[in-house]
C-alpha cells in the first residue's frame, strides 16, 4: 500500500504541474484506482471522475462501449479497455483517462484469458489509447493491487 500511496502522490505532482484532470474507468479494480488517487490530499485539484463499470451493461450505458466490441472481443479485451478510456473522456472534463478490465479471480477464467489477465488503457484527450495486456500472479487482492500500481505508473509515464 505504501507503493500505491507514493505513486498517487507522484501522479498528483505531475498532474498539477501540467494542469490536467484525470478520470478512471474501472472494472476488475472496482474503484480502487480512484480510491488510491483520492486518498492523496488535494486530489480534487487534479481528479475529475471515476466510473466503476463492473457489468457489461454498465460499460455500455456509462461509457459507451459498443455491444459489437463486447460480442466480438469480450469485456476483458484490448478493444474494450480502449473504448472505456474513450468513454471516460467523453463523459468527464478529464484530459487523460485510465481504464482497467480483467479477471482478478479466483474464477472467471476464459479461453486464452486465465485468471490474472488484465488490460490497462491510458489515453490523453484527442489521442489514441495505449493499451497493454498484463498477466498478474497471485490471489484476487494481489491481482487488483498490481493492477492499481500499473495503472498509476502508466498515468505518470503518459503525463511525463
C-alpha positions as CSV (number, residue, x, y, z in Angstrom):
1,X,0.0,0.0,0.0
2,X,2.9,2.4,0.6
3,X,3.9,2.0,-3.0
4,X,0.4,2.8,-4.2
5,X,0.3,5.9,-2.0
6,X,3.7,7.1,-3.3
7,X,2.6,6.6,-6.9
8,X,-0.6,8.6,-6.2
9,X,1.4,11.4,-4.7
10,X,3.8,11.4,-7.7
11,X,0.8,11.4,-10.1
12,X,-0.7,14.4,-8.3
13,X,2.6,16.3,-8.6
14,X,2.8,15.6,-12.3
15,X,-0.9,16.3,-13.0
16,X,-0.7,19.6,-11.0
17,X,2.4,20.7,-12.8
18,X,0.7,20.1,-16.2
19,X,-2.7,21.4,-15.1
20,X,-4.5,18.3,-16.2
21,X,-7.5,16.4,-14.8
22,X,-7.7,12.6,-14.6
23,X,-10.6,10.2,-14.9
24,X,-10.7,6.5,-14.2
25,X,-12.9,3.7,-15.8
26,X,-12.6,0.6,-13.7
27,X,-14.0,-2.9,-13.9
28,X,-11.9,-5.5,-12.1
29,X,-10.5,-3.0,-9.6
30,X,-14.0,-1.8,-8.7
31,X,-12.9,1.8,-7.9
32,X,-9.6,1.0,-6.2
33,X,-7.7,3.3,-8.6
34,X,-10.0,6.2,-7.9
35,X,-9.8,5.4,-4.2
36,X,-6.0,5.4,-4.3
37,X,-6.0,8.7,-6.1
38,X,-8.4,10.4,-3.7
39,X,-6.5,9.1,-0.7
40,X,-4.0,11.7,-1.6
41,X,-4.7,15.1,0.0
42,X,-5.5,17.8,-2.6
43,X,-6.5,15.3,-5.3
44,X,-9.7,17.3,-6.0
45,X,-7.4,19.7,-7.9
46,X,-6.4,17.0,-10.4
47,X,-9.0,14.2,-10.3
48,X,-12.3,14.7,-12.1
49,X,-14.3,11.5,-12.2
50,X,-14.3,7.7,-11.6
51,X,-16.5,5.2,-13.4
52,X,-17.0,1.8,-11.9
53,X,-18.4,-0.3,-14.7
54,X,-18.3,-3.8,-13.4
55,X,-21.1,-5.2,-15.5
56,X,-21.3,-5.4,-19.3
57,X,-24.4,-3.2,-19.2
58,X,-22.6,-0.5,-17.2
59,X,-19.8,-0.5,-19.7
60,X,-22.3,0.1,-22.4
61,X,-24.6,2.7,-20.7
62,X,-22.0,4.7,-18.7
63,X,-19.0,4.6,-21.1
64,X,-20.5,3.8,-24.5
65,X,-18.6,0.5,-25.0
66,X,-20.2,-1.0,-28.1
67,X,-22.2,-4.2,-28.0
68,X,-20.3,-5.3,-31.1
69,X,-17.0,-4.9,-29.3
70,X,-18.3,-6.9,-26.3
71,X,-19.7,-9.6,-28.5
72,X,-16.6,-9.9,-30.7
73,X,-13.8,-9.5,-28.2
74,X,-15.4,-9.7,-24.7
75,X,-15.3,-7.4,-21.8
76,X,-11.8,-8.5,-21.0
77,X,-10.0,-7.2,-24.1
78,X,-7.8,-4.6,-25.5
79,X,-10.7,-3.2,-27.5
80,X,-13.0,-2.9,-24.5
81,X,-10.3,-1.2,-22.4
82,X,-9.7,1.3,-25.3
83,X,-13.4,2.1,-25.6
84,X,-13.6,2.5,-21.8
85,X,-10.9,5.3,-21.8
86,X,-12.7,7.0,-24.7
87,X,-15.9,6.8,-22.8
88,X,-14.4,8.2,-19.6
89,X,-13.0,11.1,-21.5
90,X,-16.3,11.7,-23.3
91,X,-18.3,11.7,-20.1
92,X,-15.9,13.9,-18.0
93,X,-13.8,17.0,-18.0
94,X,-10.6,15.0,-17.8
95,X,-7.6,15.5,-20.0
96,X,-6.4,11.9,-19.5
97,X,-8.0,8.7,-18.5
98,X,-7.1,5.2,-17.4
99,X,-9.2,2.1,-17.8
100,X,-8.9,-1.4,-16.5
101,X,-10.7,-4.6,-17.3
102,X,-9.6,-8.1,-16.3
103,X,-10.0,-11.3,-14.4
104,X,-9.0,-10.9,-10.8
105,X,-10.1,-14.5,-9.9
106,X,-10.4,-16.9,-8.4
107,X,-12.9,-17.8,-11.1
108,X,-13.9,-16.2,-14.4
109,X,-11.2,-17.7,-16.5
110,X,-11.9,-17.7,-20.2
111,X,-10.2,-19.5,-23.1
112,X,-6.9,-17.7,-23.7
113,X,-7.6,-15.4,-20.7
114,X,-6.5,-17.1,-17.5
115,X,-7.1,-15.6,-14.0
116,X,-4.7,-12.6,-13.7
117,X,-5.3,-11.4,-17.3
118,X,-5.8,-7.6,-17.2
119,X,-5.9,-5.0,-19.9
120,X,-5.0,-1.4,-19.0
121,X,-5.6,1.5,-21.3
122,X,-4.3,5.1,-21.0
123,X,-5.5,7.9,-23.2
124,X,-5.0,11.6,-23.5
125,X,-7.9,13.6,-24.9
126,X,-7.5,13.8,-28.7
127,X,-5.1,10.9,-28.8
128,X,-5.3,7.2,-29.4
129,X,-5.3,4.9,-26.4
130,X,-2.2,3.0,-25.4
131,X,-3.3,-0.5,-24.2
132,X,-1.2,-3.1,-22.5
133,X,-2.1,-6.7,-21.5
134,X,-0.7,-7.9,-18.2
135,X,-0.6,-11.4,-16.7
136,X,-0.5,-10.9,-13.0
137,X,0.1,-13.7,-10.5
138,X,-1.4,-14.2,-7.0
139,X,-4.8,-14.1,-5.4
140,X,-7.6,-11.7,-6.1
141,X,-6.3,-8.9,-3.8
142,X,-2.8,-9.2,-5.3
143,X,-4.0,-9.0,-8.9
144,X,-6.1,-6.0,-8.0
145,X,-3.2,-4.3,-6.2
146,X,-0.8,-5.0,-9.1
147,X,-3.4,-3.5,-11.5
148,X,-3.7,-0.3,-9.4
149,X,0.1,0.1,-9.3
150,X,0.4,-0.4,-13.1
151,X,-2.5,2.0,-13.8
152,X,-0.9,4.7,-11.7
153,X,2.6,4.1,-13.0
154,X,1.3,4.3,-16.6
155,X,-0.5,7.6,-15.9
156,X,2.7,9.1,-14.6
157,X,4.5,7.8,-17.7
158,X,2.0,9.2,-20.1
159,X,2.0,12.6,-18.5
160,X,5.8,12.8,-18.2
